[in-house]
Amino acid sequence: MVTGEAFEEAVRLARAHPTLAVGIHLVLVDGWSALPPARIPHLVDRLGRFRPGPFVAGFRAQFPPIAASELRQEMRAQLERFRDTGLPLSHVDGHHHLHLHPVVLDTLAALAREFGIRTVRLPVEETGLAKACGLRVGPGAGLGSRVFRLLRRHGERLLEPAGVSFHERVYGRLATGRVDETYLLRLLPRLDAEAVEIYCHPELPAEGEPHGGSTGSGLSEFAALTSPAVRRAIVEAGFTLTGPIPEEFPGSRAGELAEPQASLG
């Protein structure tokens, strides 16, 4: 999050760990803008904060029509702020998945060459698989998954001609705050795809810092990513940890479960 309070610290950490694949987590909802409020008055309040809910923020990003132009300007400003760090741009995703908004995806496709956008997250996962992995899936999950499938298809049509890659399967949305060791050990043997991304929100909070999710979830997700049992399960499932998107898939399948990767924030 290039507009986040810990942005400068995140940049220092990324520079200190040059093998880390660092991407941008676009903030277009529930966060602060890069541009001053006077430049994007239809998107933010007078202090420069976006609306808190993705549905409302997504609607207001397109209506009135001038809001779409403001959204494109804000995206460019955030991408420029990332580029100014000098860090290579590994991938793009967005806060609350608002990067799947049609205007956002269209803009990412248009700016892909200019900003070196190589990979964009397009979430897609099956509710049946989530249940098989022991997750309690609410009644609205099926509808949500259908909406995400439609957004993904739209994203594929926009990004592929622009030379932007995306994974065959992306897991984590239905398991938000619950990507622990048990979940991963159940999920890995059931994966059937060439390139898989599993995202989560690990944390090691310092004293006085707020938690990134429900209390304790970040610690359990960190433990899962560093678990020897999970590492063994990756190998047994036939996966190889890679960068954001492998250039090709020789022999073994590729996945991104625990490859050092982060969205800047």
C-alpha positions in Angstrom: 0.0 0.0 0.0 1.9 3.0 -1.2 -0.4 5.3 0.8 -0.1 3.2 4.0 1.5 4.5 7.2 4.3 1.9 7.0 5.2 2.6 3.3 8.7 3.9 3.9 9.5 1.0 6.3 8.2 -1.5 3.8 10.5 0.0 1.1 13.5 -0.2 3.4 12.7 -3.9 4.2 12.3 -4.7 0.5 15.6 -3.1 -0.4 17.3 -5.0 2.4 15.9 -8.3 1.0 16.5 -8.0 -2.8 15.2 -11.6 -3.5 11.8 -10.7 -2.2 9.2 -10.3 -5.0 7.4 -7.1 -4.2 4.1 -6.0 -5.7 1.6 -3.1 -5.2 -1.6 -3.5 -3.2 -3.8 -0.9 -4.9 -5.8 1.1 -2.4 -9.1 2.3 -3.9 -11.4 1.5 -0.9 -11.1 1.7 2.9 -7.8 3.6 2.8 -6.0 6.8 1.8 -5.5 8.2 -1.6 -2.2 9.3 -3.2 -3.8 12.3 -4.9 -5.2 15.3 -2.9 -8.9 15.2 -2.4 -9.5 18.2 -4.7 -8.2 16.1 -7.6 -10.6 13.1 -7.0 -13.6 14.6 -5.1 -16.0 11.8 -6.3 -13.8 9.1 -4.8 -12.7 10.3 -1.4 -13.9 12.5 1.5 -12.4 15.9 2.2 -9.5 14.2 4.2 -8.6 12.0 1.2 -10.0 8.7 2.5 -11.9 6.3 0.2 -15.2 4.9 1.1 -15.1 1.8 3.5 -17.1 -0.8 1.6 -16.1 -2.4 -1.7 -19.6 -2.4 -3.1 -20.2 1.3 -2.5 -16.7 2.2 -3.5 -17.0 0.2 -6.7 -20.3 1.8 -7.6 -19.0 5.3 -6.9 -15.9 4.6 -9.0 -18.1 4.5 -12.1 -21.0 6.8 -11.3 -21.0 9.7 -12.2 -18.9 8.9 -15.3 -16.2 11.5 -14.3 -15.4 9.3 -11.3 -13.8 6.7 -13.7 -11.4 9.4 -15.0 -10.5 10.2 -11.4 -10.0 6.6 -10.6 -7.5 6.2 -13.5 -5.6 9.3 -12.3 -5.4 7.8 -8.8 -4.1 4.5 -10.1 -1.4 6.2 -12.1 -0.4 8.2 -9.0 -0.1 5.0 -6.9 1.8 3.2 -9.7 4.2 6.1 -10.1 4.8 6.2 -6.3 5.8 2.5 -6.5 8.0 3.1 -9.5 9.8 5.9 -7.7 11.0 3.4 -5.1 13.2 1.8 -7.8 11.9 -1.7 -6.8 11.0 -4.1 -9.6 7.2 -4.5 -9.8 6.4 -8.2 -9.3 2.6 -8.2 -9.3 -0.5 -6.2 -8.8 -3.5 -6.9 -6.5 -5.9 -4.7 -4.6 -7.4 -3.9 -1.2 -10.7 -5.9 -0.8 -10.1 -7.1 -4.4 -11.3 -3.8 -5.9 -8.7 -4.2 -8.5 -11.2 -6.6 -10.2 -13.5 -3.6 -10.9 -13.9 -3.3 -14.7 -12.5 0.3 -14.8 -9.5 -0.8 -12.8 -8.7 -3.9 -14.9 -9.1 -1.9 -18.1 -6.6 0.7 -16.7 -4.1 -1.9 -15.6 -4.2 -3.4 -19.1 -3.7 0.0 -20.7 -0.8 0.8 -18.3 0.8 -2.6 -18.4 3.7 -1.8 -20.7 4.4 1.6 -19.2 4.7 0.4 -15.7 6.0 -3.1 -16.4 2.9 -4.9 -15.0 3.6 -8.6 -15.5 1.1 -10.4 -13.2 -2.3 -9.5 -11.8 -4.2 -11.6 -9.2 -7.5 -12.9 -10.6 -9.1 -14.9 -7.7 -10.9 -18.1 -8.6 -11.7 -21.0 -6.2 -14.3 -23.6 -5.6 -16.7 -23.6 -2.7 -16.8 -27.4 -2.7 -13.0 -27.6 -2.3 -13.2 -25.1 0.6 -15.7 -27.3 2.3 -13.6 -30.4 1.7 -10.7 -28.6 3.4 -12.8 -28.2 6.5 -13.9 -24.6 6.0 -17.4 -23.4 7.1 -18.7 -21.6 4.0 -21.6 -19.3 4.4 -24.8 -19.4 2.2 -23.6 -16.3 0.2 -20.3 -17.9 -0.8 -21.8 -19.6 -3.9 -23.1 -16.3 -5.2 -19.8 -14.6 -4.4 -17.8 -17.2 -6.2 -20.0 -16.8 -9.3 -19.4 -13.0 -9.2 -15.7 -13.6 -8.9 -15.7 -16.0 -11.8 -17.4 -13.4 -14.0 -14.9 -10.7 -13.0 -12.1 -13.1 -13.7 -13.3 -13.9 -17.2 -13.5 -10.2 -17.9 -10.0 -9.8 -16.5 -8.7 -12.6 -18.7 -10.1 -10.9 -21.8 -8.5 -7.6 -20.9 -5.1 -8.7 -19.6 -4.1 -11.6 -21.9 -3.9 -9.3 -25.0 -1.8 -6.9 -22.9 0.7 -9.6 -22.1 -0.2 -9.7 -18.4 -0.1 -13.1 -16.7 -2.4 -14.6 -14.0 -2.6 -17.9 -12.2 -4.8 -20.7 -13.1 -6.1 -21.0 -9.6 -5.9 -18.5 -6.7 -6.9 -19.6 -3.2 -7.3 -17.6 0.0 -10.5 -15.6 -0.4 -12.8 -18.2 1.2 -10.2 -18.9 3.8 -9.5 -15.3 4.8 -8.0 -15.4 8.3 -8.0 -19.2 8.3 -5.0 -20.2 6.2 -3.5 -22.2 8.9 -1.4 -25.4 8.8 -4.5 -27.7 8.9 -6.1 -25.9 6.0 -2.9 -26.1 3.9 -2.3 -29.7 4.6 -5.8 -30.5 3.4 -5.7 -28.2 0.4 -2.3 -29.2 -1.1 -3.1 -32.8 -2.1 -6.4 -31.6 -3.7 -4.9 -29.0 -6.0 -5.2 -29.7 -9.7 -3.6 -26.9 -11.7 -0.3 -26.0 -13.3 0.2 -22.6 -11.6 -1.4 -21.9 -8.2 -1.3 -18.9 -5.9 -2.3 -19.1 -2.2 -2.4 -15.8 -0.5 -2.8 -15.0 3.2 -2.0 -12.4 5.8 0.8 -13.5 8.1 2.1 -11.2 10.8 4.5 -10.9 13.6 3.1 -7.8 15.3 5.3 -5.5 17.3 4.1 -4.2 20.6 1.6 -1.4 20.2 0.9 -2.2 16.6 -2.7 -3.1 15.5 -3.4 -6.6 14.3 -4.0 -7.1 10.6 -6.9 -9.4 11.0 -8.8 -11.3 13.7 -6.7 -11.7 16.8 -4.2 -14.5 16.4 -5.0 -15.3 12.8 -1.9 -13.6 11.4 0.3 -15.6 13.8 -1.2 -18.9 12.8 -0.9 -18.0 9.2 2.8 -17.2 9.7 3.3 -20.5 11.5 1.6 -22.3 8.6 4.0 -20.7 6.0 7.0 -21.8 8.0 5.8 -25.2 8.9 8.1 -28.2 8.0 4.9 -30.3 7.5 3.6 -27.8 4.9 6.9 -27.8 3.2 6.9 -31.6 2.9 3.3 -31.5 1.7 4.3 -29.1 -1.1 6.9 -31.6 -2.4 4.6 -34.6 -2.0 1.9 -32.8 -4.0 4.4 -32.3 -6.8 4.7 -28.6 -6.6 7.7 -26.4 -7.0 7.8 -23.0 -5.3 8.4 -20.3 -7.9 8.3 -16.6 -8.6 5.0 -14.9 -9.5 4.5 -16.7 -12.8 7.1 -19.2 -14.2 8.3 -18.6 -17.7 7.3 -22.2 -18.5 6.2 -25.3 -16.6 8.9 -28.0 -17.1 7.9 -31.4 -15.8 6.7 -30.5 -12.3 3.8 -28.3 -11.5 4.4 -24.8 -10.2 2.9 -23.0 -7.2 3.4 -20.0 -5.0 2.5 -21.2 -1.6 5.4 -19.9 0.3 7.7 -18.2 -2.2 9.0 -14.9 -0.6 6.5 -12.5 -2.0 4.6 -9.5 -0.7 2.4 -6.6 -1.7 3.9 -3.4 -0.6 2.2 -2.2 2.5 
